[in-house]
Amino acid sequence: MNDSQEPLAPDELGRRLTEVFDLVGPLYRRAARKVEQAEPVEGASAGVRAVLNLLRQNGPMTVPQMGRAQALSRQFVQRMVNDAAARGWVEVTPNPAHQRSSLIRLTEDGQATITAVLAREHTLNRQVGGDLTDAEVRACVRVLTEMVRTFDHVDVD
């Protein structure tokens, strides 16, 4: 293992980031299962949770904006918005900037639901071991952010 502070050569970087991908997929699926296991409590699937959290972070958004932010199809996001609206967690409001693309915003019940989901996730995340340091978590966030940014701009043919 190379603990150098020097940037990795592209081939080595590619190999090392494959290790990240090999962990991110199973981590995401396990986390999604944990969210959905509590669905009888809050009723929020992983997809609905993502919509609620986007709205919590960004305020009202259109379905296409949410799709772009999460790299998901507009149709999938629309289904999640419909599920959330059926539960009273979001509402559709007019969009002064675009007549045909309404804004979706959290309701008070939606805010309470995402707050409860995030609190439960926080409780789970507190159990992560490994004596992780702030620097290690910052480095992880930096790596993942850079990967997201790169793949937002890479077309695979």
Secondary structure, DSSP 8 states (H G I E B T S, - for coil): ----SS---HHHHHHHHHHHHHHHHHHHHHHHHHHHHTHHHH---HHHHHHHHHHHHH-SB-HHHHHHHHT--HHHHHHHHHHHHHTTSEEEE--TT-TTS-EEEE-HHHHHHHHHHHHHHHHHHTT--S---HHHHHHHHHHHHHHHHHHHS----
